[in-house]
């Protein structure tokens, strides 16, 4: 009597490899459904980037199965427990290495547990997501169950694409791993029929190997890399790119000509102070009022489209010397305001963790208000944010007032209560030389201070209108009291805000101009209103304000005074324009070419801003075009970056 062979089933290693590949294939279909010739390339690389971990997972599963076979496991329960432990241990080790990057910020902001305990608990819980996925998948080994498990991969891709875009890469990776765990466990032991039944598992894995080798060793074009970088559903691409950057570094030409003699590309620690310009702007003691508005996009003020909703900003723009090409030093409030106050960049500053926040409290660099105070200028800060204070990002304020309000709904104090205290204080200044600063935080996600309905942008604009109304009160006060005659009013922002551009709906995660460009208005009675298109930066504000008060600018500051523009002159500014945020740097050349470098993945983007202001045509495939700005950026960072034993810049959020 012949014995029928056991029916063929899908093995666990092959199921792991195929479900990872299926996740990449789902992403690829999404790329192909969108217009653009580069998207086919992005689809191919997205698929191959998923095949790489698929084969690694298959190898680990096969090794794990062999190990478990050698253990004396006498019951199914013991085998399940051992399998779960064997899966969780490597997940926990990998989670301990990767997850703190994404969970530290949350663990520091929550108040239910000590931050260290919250972080540990978060790492342990998130590390268990793939294990939980496998446990769920084991219960779905039916035809309907496997369909549901397959849908989990599609759902994970959709959630990653729509939630927390361009940020929290490890969390996105964990979600994908959980969905793959569900699908791979569900499809394990699925019966194979027909020709599939005769295919040996090793042949399936060998067939996938060339795709994995291609994805691991070949870089996509710059345009395709940009698409993959802005799609958070492409969870594997950043990790593949980071590995390639370490193992397969690009070697460009050495371009030192001219940089070693340029004063901005050499150490400036002993550079002499820059004397104030002549003649002075004011004959009476100046009053300088600097207002920065959170997330205020440059185009909201410049375009004229919103003048009816923002009448004060429109009127100030038309009265001002306003700079149309101003950039922040970063797209996070901490990074941009620190750049403004110190006239330096993130890579030059000493950031540490203190009181559960990242701070430059221990950075001994002088903030420009300290220099004003030493010269007898009264310095006043009315703040809407608790940490924006003396002894942290700021320093040198004689009066540092935190305006509190009901904090049950909002972490930041709205502009109305801030100005309720600021305006009376300004009125009392009389003829005293003074510098008044306030950062207003009304325009901020979730955009619920103003209009409660409508699109995100409409609600955001309604919050800008709240600030506009308060600025109107300030302008009327200056006019009514006669203070306007000796006042320089400066309006700017810490950064912009994205509303779908480059697949982003926030700030702090990219360095594209929707988040990097800021309005910059200088309103003073004796200046002729005009638009200035020259490249300027928030690092220029410290030197400018020192110049207004007739004070020299320390040679260590990275900005230059804009006062000559206020006198109607057209100076030539020589200092470079740099911006940094988390793991990215942007460099803008005098020719208005903008280079963006992802320092983790080594990815480059190059845009010609005059021709391509929306930054859609990445020219970084032209190695010759990239070479010069990249060499300048690397030289500038290398010369000026902070060097301390054991210091490594933190991932500031």
NUDO-278001 format. One line per 8 residues: their letters; for each residue z, y, x of C-alpha. Coordinates in pm, 1 decimal. Layout:
! NUDO-278001
A) Z Y X  ...
! end
This chain:
! NUDO-278001
XXXXXXXX) 0.0 0.0 0.0  -110.4 335.1 157.6  128.3 630.6 175.8  -16.3 963.1 60.3  41.1 1243.1 312.3  283.8 1513.7 211.5  106.7 1816.5 64.4  50.8 2104.1 308.4
XXXXXXXX) 270.2 2409.8 273.3  274.8 2757.4 423.8  519.2 2756.1 713.3  779.4 3028.6 763.5  626.1 3162.1 1090.1  281.2 3191.2 933.7  427.1 3349.9 619.5  600.7 3613.2 834.7
XXXXXXXX) 281.5 3693.8 1025.3  65.6 3709.4 713.4  302.0 3925.5 508.3  332.6 4183.3 787.6  -46.4 4181.1 810.3  -68.7 4217.3 432.9  146.8 4530.0 452.0  -98.1 4676.8 701.9
XXXXXXXX) -389.9 4573.8 483.6  -236.6 4750.1 183.0  -208.2 5067.7 389.3  -565.4 5021.6 506.8  -696.0 5006.0 151.2  -514.3 5333.3 87.1  -687.2 5495.0 384.8  -1030.8 5372.0 278.6
XXXXXXXX) -988.8 5512.3 -71.6  -960.8 5865.0 70.0  -1254.2 6071.5 199.1  -1322.0 6122.5 567.6  -1498.4 5918.0 835.3  -1188.9 5893.7 1054.5  -996.7 5715.2 780.9  -1177.6 5386.8 843.0
XXXXXXXX) -1053.3 5400.9 1200.3  -702.3 5483.0 1079.7  -718.3 5185.9 842.1  -814.8 4950.3 1123.8  -536.7 5067.1 1352.4  -281.4 5065.0 1071.4  -366.1 4699.9 1006.1  -350.5 4598.3 1371.5
XXXXXXXX) -23.2 4785.4 1422.4  132.8 4570.4 1149.4  -10.5 4250.2 1298.2  184.1 4311.4 1621.7  533.7 4278.9 1465.5  396.8 4004.2 1241.8  322.2 3784.1 1541.3  652.4 3874.0 1705.9
XXXXXXXX) 834.3 3782.3 1384.6  643.3 3453.3 1368.2  749.8 3370.0 1723.1  1114.5 3450.6 1653.1  1113.2 3249.5 1330.3  961.8 2948.9 1507.8  1220.0 2968.5 1785.2  1496.8 3006.2 1528.8
XXXXXXXX) 1378.8 2699.9 1339.5  1379.7 2491.3 1657.0  1729.3 2611.3 1742.6  1861.5 2527.9 1396.8  1708.2 2180.6 1415.8  1923.5 2107.0 1718.6  2248.3 2213.3 1552.8  2462.2 1953.8 1369.0
XXXXXXXX) 2421.5 2109.9 1025.2  2525.4 1843.7 775.7  2470.8 2025.1 446.6  2219.9 2267.2 289.7  2496.6 2527.7 255.4  2572.5 2512.6 627.6  2202.5 2540.9 705.4  2161.6 2846.8 480.3
XXXXXXXX) 2465.6 3010.2 637.7  2336.9 2941.8 988.3  1991.2 3069.9 894.6  2137.7 3389.2 750.0  2350.3 3444.7 1059.8  2055.9 3374.6 1289.9  1853.5 3637.1 1102.8  2128.3 3897.9 1073.5
XXXXXXXX) 2240.3 3900.0 1438.5  1908.0 4020.9 1586.3  1866.1 4262.9 1294.1  2211.7 4407.6 1363.3  2144.1 4438.0 1735.8  1815.8 4614.6 1669.8  1982.0 4827.8 1401.8  2258.1 4934.1 1640.8
XXXXXXXX) 1988.9 5051.6 1879.5  1764.5 5233.8 1630.9  1955.1 5328.6 1315.5  2200.0 5587.8 1458.4  1908.0 5828.1 1503.6  1860.6 5844.6 1126.3  2216.9 5784.3 1004.6  2420.0 6010.9 1233.6
XXXXXXXX) 2335.8 6328.4 1042.1  2443.6 6178.6 708.1  2759.1 6023.1 852.9  2863.6 6363.0 987.2  2800.1 6547.7 662.1  2976.3 6307.6 423.6  3351.2 6348.1 377.9  3460.1 6014.1 229.5
XXXXXXXX) 3497.9 5836.7 565.9  3548.2 5934.7 929.7  3200.0 5992.9 1076.0  3222.7 5706.7 1326.7  3329.4 5463.5 1055.8  3058.1 5587.4 819.2  2795.7 5544.9 1091.3  2911.8 5192.1 1173.6
XXXXXXXX) 2914.6 5094.7 807.2  2568.2 5241.7 759.6  2426.3 5051.5 1056.2  2576.8 4723.2 934.9  2453.0 4773.9 578.5  2099.2 4883.6 663.6  2069.4 4604.4 920.4  2122.2 4362.1 635.7
XXXXXXXX) 1825.4 4485.6 430.6  1575.3 4235.4 580.9  1831.9 3956.2 538.1  1882.9 4054.0 175.4  1506.2 4059.1 132.1  1480.6 3701.9 259.5  1761.0 3590.1 27.6  1583.1 3744.6 -270.0
XXXXXXXX) 1249.7 3599.0 -165.0  1388.6 3245.8 -158.1  1457.6 3277.9 -528.5  1100.3 3384.8 -602.1  918.2 3067.9 -498.1  718.3 3037.8 -817.6  372.6 3166.1 -899.1  513.1 3463.9 -1089.5
XXXXXXXX) 786.3 3517.6 -833.9  537.3 3532.2 -549.0  333.2 3788.8 -739.2  647.9 4000.5 -775.8  726.3 3954.8 -405.8  375.6 4065.0 -311.5  415.8 4372.7 -529.6  724.9 4460.7 -325.6
XXXXXXXX) 502.1 4526.9 -24.9  286.1 4766.1 -225.9  596.2 4936.2 -366.3  748.8 4980.7 -20.3  430.3 5143.7 106.1  422.8 5381.5 -190.3  790.1 5473.1 -152.4  747.8 5536.2 219.6
XXXXXXXX) 444.4 5756.1 156.9  618.8 5969.7 -105.2  980.8 5982.3 13.5  1119.3 6165.9 319.9  772.0 6226.7 467.6  742.1 6276.1 844.4  1108.5 6197.0 898.1  1364.5 5914.1 903.1
XXXXXXXX) 1121.5 5672.1 1063.1  1380.1 5397.6 1110.4  1478.8 5404.9 742.1  1112.7 5368.9 645.9  1082.8 5078.6 887.8  1390.0 4908.5 737.4  1247.3 4941.7 386.3  921.8 4782.5 497.5
XXXXXXXX) 1109.3 4503.4 675.5  1305.2 4435.7 357.0  987.8 4413.4 149.1  823.4 4188.2 407.9  1137.5 3972.9 405.0  1106.9 3929.2 28.4  738.0 3839.1 46.3  755.5 3612.3 350.5
XXXXXXXX) 1049.4 3412.2 211.0  879.9 3382.0 -128.2  552.9 3256.2 20.6  720.6 3015.2 262.4  655.3 2657.5 143.7  379.4 2776.6 -90.6  140.6 2480.6 -140.5  -193.5 2498.5 37.6
XXXXXXXX) -496.7 2345.9 -128.5  -854.3 2272.3 -36.1  -967.7 2377.4 308.9  -651.4 2579.2 364.2  -452.3 2258.1 366.0  -630.3 2144.3 682.3  -573.1 2464.5 880.2  -302.5 2423.9 1139.6
XXXXXXXX) -43.5 2704.9 1158.0  -110.3 2770.1 1525.3  -476.9 2844.1 1450.4  -375.1 3113.7 1200.8  -153.2 3277.4 1459.3  -421.3 3249.1 1727.9  -671.2 3413.4 1492.5  -435.4 3708.5 1449.3
XXXXXXXX) -366.0 3740.7 1823.0  -681.5 3944.4 1909.2  -594.8 4195.7 1636.6  -242.8 4226.8 1774.3  -371.0 4267.4 2129.7  -614.0 4537.0 2015.1  -344.3 4726.0 1824.3  -95.2 4706.6 2109.5
XXXXXXXX) -328.0 4807.3 2393.0  -592.7 5039.9 2247.0  -518.5 5396.3 2142.8  -681.8 5542.3 1831.9  -879.3 5862.6 1860.4  -682.4 6184.8 1837.1  -800.9 6245.7 1481.2  -701.6 5896.7 1366.0
XXXXXXXX) -368.9 5925.2 1548.3  -298.6 6248.9 1360.4  -368.8 6079.3 1027.5  -140.1 5789.2 1113.0  132.4 6027.4 1230.2  134.0 6219.8 902.7  147.5 5904.2 689.3  505.4 5782.8 672.4
XXXXXXXX) 380.2 5460.5 513.3  227.2 5375.4 851.5  570.4 5274.2 973.1  456.8 5076.9 1276.4  222.4 5334.2 1431.0  492.6 5562.2 1580.7  659.9 5266.8 1751.7  333.3 5129.7 1887.0
XXXXXXXX) 237.1 5476.6 2011.9  577.7 5525.5 2176.2  543.7 5192.3 2355.8  194.0 5282.0 2472.5  319.7 5618.1 2599.9  576.3 5439.9 2817.0  368.4 5144.9 2931.4  20.0 5300.2 2936.3
XXXXXXXX) 76.2 5666.9 3031.4  -218.8 5902.0 3036.2  -294.0 6053.0 3374.2  -455.9 6392.2 3347.0  -577.0 6624.1 3620.2  -328.7 6836.6 3813.6  -388.8 7199.8 3721.8  -148.6 7419.7 3913.8
XXXXXXXX) -389.0 7705.0 3994.2  -241.7 8037.4 3890.2  75.0 7888.9 3743.5  284.5 7893.2 4060.6  236.2 8269.2 4096.5  269.6 8357.4 3727.6  625.6 8494.2 3682.7  667.2 8302.8 3356.1
XXXXXXXX) 595.3 7966.4 3520.8  858.9 7993.3 3793.3  1237.5 7984.8 3784.8  1366.1 8306.7 3626.6  1738.2 8256.9 3688.9  1732.4 8537.8 3948.5  1464.0 8752.6 3785.3  1552.4 9123.9 3773.6
XXXXXXXX) 1633.5 9297.1 3446.4  1351.2 9474.3 3264.5  1432.9 9843.9 3209.8  1401.3 9994.0 2860.1  1068.0 10148.1 2772.3  1011.6 10522.0 2738.5  1030.3 10739.6 2538.6  1310.5 10619.8 2307.5
XXXXXXXX) 1227.2 10553.5 1942.9  1524.0 10748.9 1805.4  1696.7 11068.2 1908.7  2002.3 10986.9 1695.3  2213.1 10671.9 1746.8  1998.9 10390.8 1605.7  2091.1 10163.9 1318.0  1906.3 9832.8 1346.0
XXXXXXXX) 1923.4 9595.4 1049.5  1778.3 9247.8 1100.6  1733.4 9027.2 794.2  1604.9 8672.4 836.6  1516.4 8480.9 521.6  1536.3 8104.0 516.2  1202.3 7922.9 485.2  1003.3 8240.8 410.0
XXXXXXXX) 639.1 8155.4 476.1  427.0 8414.5 652.2  145.9 8387.6 397.6  380.4 8458.9 105.9  425.3 8809.6 246.2  87.2 8860.0 411.3  -160.4 8732.5 153.8  -88.1 8988.3 -119.0
XXXXXXXX) -111.0 8713.6 -382.2  256.2 8743.6 -472.4  302.9 9121.2 -455.2  383.6 9152.6 -826.6  666.5 8900.6 -797.1  782.4 9040.8 -462.4  743.3 9418.3 -494.4  995.1 9510.7 -223.9
XXXXXXXX) 844.0 9285.3 40.3  498.0 9412.9 -53.9  609.6 9775.2 -21.8  784.7 9709.1 310.1  475.3 9533.5 446.1  259.6 9831.8 357.1  507.4 10070.2 528.3  562.7 9852.1 834.0
XXXXXXXX) 428.1 9769.2 1170.5  381.6 9406.0 1078.3  282.9 9116.7 1298.2  48.2 8866.5 1138.8  74.4 8605.2 1416.4  448.3 8571.5 1464.6  598.2 8229.4 1531.3  946.9 8088.5 1527.8
XXXXXXXX) 1080.4 7899.0 1828.4  1130.1 7590.5 1611.2  1111.2 7484.8 1248.4  1483.1 7420.8 1199.6  1726.3 7705.8 1134.5  1950.0 7610.0 1427.3  1662.2 7598.3 1672.5  1491.8 7917.2 1557.5
XXXXXXXX) 1801.7 8136.2 1527.3  1932.6 8012.3 1862.7  1594.6 8101.5 2012.2  1617.9 8445.9 1854.2  1972.7 8514.9 1971.9  1937.1 8377.3 2326.0  1567.9 8460.8 2372.6  1517.8 8108.1 2502.7
XXXXXXXX) 1392.8 7769.0 2389.1  1558.4 7445.9 2279.0  1482.6 7267.7 2607.2  1665.9 7543.9 2797.4  1978.5 7537.0 2582.8  2292.2 7322.7 2607.1  2335.3 7138.5 2278.8  2639.0 6919.6 2212.4
XXXXXXXX) 2801.1 6756.0 1912.3  3117.0 6935.0 1799.0  3302.9 6924.3 1467.4  3038.2 6680.6 1340.9  2753.4 6926.8 1401.2  2511.7 6994.7 1681.4  2596.0 7326.9 1841.2  2531.9 7545.0 2145.6
XXXXXXXX) 2891.0 7671.1 2144.0  2930.2 7559.6 2506.5  2605.8 7723.1 2620.3  2718.4 8019.6 2830.9  2390.8 8209.8 2795.3  2456.9 8562.9 2671.7  2346.4 8632.1 2314.4  2185.1 8973.5 2287.3
XXXXXXXX) 2453.8 9104.8 2042.7  2706.6 9052.9 2324.1  2509.0 9296.6 2538.6  2494.4 9544.7 2250.0  2869.9 9525.8 2196.2  2939.5 9582.7 2565.6  2724.5 9896.8 2545.5  2932.0 10035.3 2257.5
XXXXXXXX) 2704.2 9937.2 1970.2  2891.0 9817.2 1660.9  2771.7 9463.8 1581.1  2812.9 9319.8 1230.7  2715.3 8984.1 1080.8  2733.0 8892.7 711.6  2656.2 8522.2 689.7  2560.7 8287.6 411.3
XXXXXXXX) 2604.5 7975.2 627.4  2935.8 7864.3 772.6  2810.8 7757.4 1115.0  2598.4 8070.0 1175.0  2890.2 8245.3 1343.7  3044.0 8371.3 1665.3  3130.3 8085.2 1895.6  2839.5 7874.7 1776.8
XXXXXXXX) 2475.6 7985.9 1759.8  2580.9 8350.5 1742.2  2802.4 8555.1 1969.2  2902.5 8914.9 2028.2  2965.5 9032.6 1671.7  3257.3 9272.9 1624.9  3261.8 9182.4 1257.8  3165.0 8827.6 1160.8
XXXXXXXX) 3201.5 8790.3 784.5  3141.0 8461.0 605.8  3075.5 8545.6 242.0  3206.8 8263.1 26.9  3103.7 8175.4 -325.6  3135.9 7878.4 -558.6  3034.2 7590.2 -333.4  3025.6 7323.4 -600.5
XXXXXXXX) 2647.3 7343.7 -636.0  2512.8 7505.2 -320.6  2607.2 7475.3 45.5  2481.5 7828.2 112.2  2591.9 8158.8 -33.1  2315.0 8336.1 -230.3  2196.9 8680.7 -125.6  2354.9 8871.1 -416.9
XXXXXXXX) 2718.3 8809.5 -310.8  2623.0 8860.3 54.4  2470.4 9201.2 -18.8  2762.6 9289.8 -244.5  2964.7 9307.4 78.1  2692.9 9410.0 322.7  2573.0 9722.2 140.8  2912.2 9899.8 120.4
XXXXXXXX) 2967.8 9827.9 490.5  2630.7 9977.2 583.5  2710.1 10284.1 374.6  3028.2 10344.1 575.3  2854.5 10339.2 913.9  2787.1 10710.7 917.6  2627.6 10816.7 1247.9  2753.8 10519.9 1447.9
XXXXXXXX) 2509.3 10316.2 1656.0  2511.1 9974.1 1494.9  2334.0 9641.1 1468.6  2366.2 9459.1 1135.6  2244.6 9102.5 1090.0  2227.5 8871.2 791.2  2052.2 8542.4 731.6  1974.8 8486.7 362.5
XXXXXXXX) 1947.8 8129.7 236.6  1824.9 8157.1 -122.8  1481.9 7994.2 -63.7  1591.8 7641.2 9.0  1538.0 7293.7 -134.6  1604.1 7181.2 -405.7  1478.7 7525.0 -525.4  1714.7 7555.5 -820.9
XXXXXXXX) 1865.9 7901.7 -772.8  1587.0 8081.1 -956.7  1343.8 7938.3 -1209.3  1451.8 7593.0 -1321.5  1106.2 7472.9 -1429.0  763.5 7463.8 -1273.7  621.7 7335.2 -947.6  822.1 7325.3 -626.9
XXXXXXXX) 632.1 7624.7 -494.0  684.9 7825.0 -813.0  1058.8 7758.3 -801.9  1064.9 7840.5 -431.1  886.7 8168.8 -499.4  1144.6 8254.8 -765.4  1413.9 8218.4 -498.6  1222.6 8448.5 -264.2
XXXXXXXX) 1219.8 8695.0 -555.6  1602.0 8686.9 -558.8  1600.4 8799.5 -196.4  1333.2 9058.6 -273.9  1561.0 9216.6 -533.9  1846.1 9246.0 -283.1  1616.3 9396.3 -21.7  1522.8 9654.6 -282.7
XXXXXXXX) 1890.2 9749.1 -312.6  1912.7 9787.3 65.5  1604.5 10009.9 84.3  1736.9 10234.5 -192.9  2073.5 10263.6 -18.6  1911.6 10366.2 309.4  1697.0 10626.1 131.9  1978.7 10763.5 -84.8
XXXXXXXX) 2225.2 10800.7 203.6  1978.8 10941.7 455.6  2040.4 10647.1 687.8  1670.1 10559.2 672.4  1593.6 10842.1 915.6  1761.9 10654.2 1201.6  1714.5 10296.9 1081.4  1488.0 10024.6 1209.6
XXXXXXXX) 1471.4 9755.3 941.2  1337.6 9419.8 1062.4  1242.2 9147.1 814.6  1158.6 8797.9 935.8  1238.5 8429.5 876.8  1377.4 8132.1 1062.3  1075.0 7916.9 976.0  828.7 7852.5 694.8
XXXXXXXX) 807.0 7568.0 445.6  547.8 7299.2 371.5  429.8 7225.6 19.4  196.5 6932.2 74.5  12.5 7053.7 383.2  -17.7 6775.0 639.5  156.5 6543.9 390.4  483.5 6734.2 434.1
XXXXXXXX) 711.8 6899.9 180.7  989.4 7036.2 395.4  1049.1 7198.3 733.5  1181.0 7075.6 1065.4  959.6 6767.9 1095.0  631.0 6925.5 1209.1  508.8 7226.5 1407.5  207.2 7313.5 1195.1
XXXXXXXX) 174.4 7679.6 1103.1  288.0 7643.2 741.8  635.4 7585.4 888.8  604.3 7767.0 1223.5  451.9 8103.4 1129.3  695.9 8363.8 1001.1  661.0 8717.1 864.0  770.2 8992.2 1100.6
XXXXXXXX) 797.5 9346.9 963.7  931.2 9653.6 1147.3  1002.6 9942.9 911.3  1097.8 10277.2 1066.2  1027.4 10632.4 953.9  829.8 10761.7 1251.8  592.1 10467.1 1297.2  238.6 10457.6 1162.3
XXXXXXXX) 201.0 10150.5 939.9  -40.8 9897.5 1083.5  -113.2 9529.5 1116.8  -86.6 9376.4 1463.5  -262.8 9044.9 1522.6  -129.2 8979.2 1873.7  71.8 8660.5 1932.1  446.1 8723.9 1915.3
XXXXXXXX) 757.0 8511.4 1876.8  1117.5 8531.4 1764.1  1213.9 8522.6 2133.9  1079.0 8878.6 2145.8  1336.8 9014.6 1899.9  1631.5 9020.1 2141.1  1442.5 9219.3 2407.2  1302.0 9446.9 2134.7
XXXXXXXX) 1642.7 9531.3 1987.6  1794.4 9586.5 2332.8  1504.1 9822.2 2406.9  1562.4 10017.7 2084.0  1918.6 10088.6 2200.0  1796.6 10189.9 2546.9  1934.0 9880.1 2718.4  1765.7 9663.8 2983.5
XXXXXXXX) 1651.4 9310.7 2903.6  1795.8 9036.6 3127.6  1524.4 8877.7 3338.8  1630.7 8535.6 3216.0  1518.2 8610.7 2861.0  1188.8 8448.8 2767.3  1063.8 8725.0 2536.2  922.9 9074.3 2579.7
XXXXXXXX) 995.9 9396.2 2395.5  771.5 9488.3 2103.3  884.9 9853.2 2103.7  555.6 9978.6 2255.6  378.3 9854.5 1941.6  619.2 10060.2 1730.6  510.3 10370.8 1921.7  146.5 10296.0 1841.7
XXXXXXXX) 61.2 10145.5 2179.4  -120.7 9817.9 2246.7  64.3 9645.1 2530.7  -48.3 9320.5 2690.0  223.2 9057.5 2652.3  214.6 8790.2 2920.3  495.8 8552.9 2824.8  384.1 8218.6 2678.0
XXXXXXXX) 437.2 8110.2 2317.3  630.6 7783.6 2283.1  796.7 7611.3 1989.6  1007.2 7297.5 1981.9  1154.4 7081.0 1709.5  1325.3 6746.5 1754.9  1065.8 6534.7 1933.0  772.1 6776.5 1930.8
XXXXXXXX) 646.5 7077.0 2126.0  377.9 7332.4 2042.9  201.4 7558.5 2291.3  -25.5 7845.7 2187.3  -261.1 7990.0 2446.2  -384.1 8351.4 2456.3  -718.0 8216.0 2331.1  -530.1 8091.1 2021.1
XXXXXXXX) -568.0 7727.2 2101.6  -265.0 7536.4 1980.7  -152.2 7217.3 2148.3  105.2 6997.1 1973.7  268.2 6719.1 2174.6  476.7 6441.1 2025.4  713.3 6370.2 2313.7  811.3 6030.0 2176.6
XXXXXXXX) 466.3 5884.2 2118.2  264.7 6091.1 2366.6  29.3 6193.2 2084.7  -164.6 6517.5 2135.3  -320.7 6752.1 1882.9  -536.8 7050.3 1972.4  -655.0 7312.8 1725.3  -864.2 7628.3 1757.4
XXXXXXXX) -666.7 7856.0 1527.6  -936.1 8123.1 1495.6  -1186.0 7868.7 1362.3  -941.1 7623.8 1206.4  -631.7 7812.1 1080.9  -527.0 7520.6 858.5  -511.7 7287.5 1161.4  -730.4 7014.6 1015.6
XXXXXXXX) -978.5 6948.2 1298.6  -792.0 6784.1 1586.0  -989.1 6833.7 1909.0  -756.9 6634.6 2134.1  -1022.3 6370.0 2202.8  -1176.6 6628.1 2437.1  -968.1 6552.0 2746.7  -1106.0 6853.0 2931.7
XXXXXXXX) -1003.6 7090.5 2651.7  -652.9 6943.5 2642.3  -598.5 6942.9 3018.2  -525.2 7311.3 3076.6  -282.4 7382.8 2788.0  -108.6 7049.4 2850.9  -62.7 7130.4 3219.4  75.8 7473.2 3127.5
XXXXXXXX) 317.1 7327.2 2874.4  441.4 7058.3 3111.4  482.2 7308.6 3395.1  669.6 7556.3 3175.1  905.9 7291.8 3036.3  967.1 7137.3 3378.0  1051.3 7470.6 3540.3  1278.4 7603.6 3267.8
XXXXXXXX) 1443.5 7300.6 3107.1  1819.1 7265.9 3134.3  1934.5 7023.7 3400.5  2292.3 6898.2 3392.0  2424.3 6563.0 3514.9  2414.8 6316.5 3227.5  2277.5 6569.9 2977.8  2013.2 6455.3 2734.3
XXXXX) 1903.9 6685.8 2450.0  2023.2 6546.1 2115.5  1807.9 6487.5 1810.3  1905.6 6803.2 1620.5  1862.2 6800.1 1242.3
! end
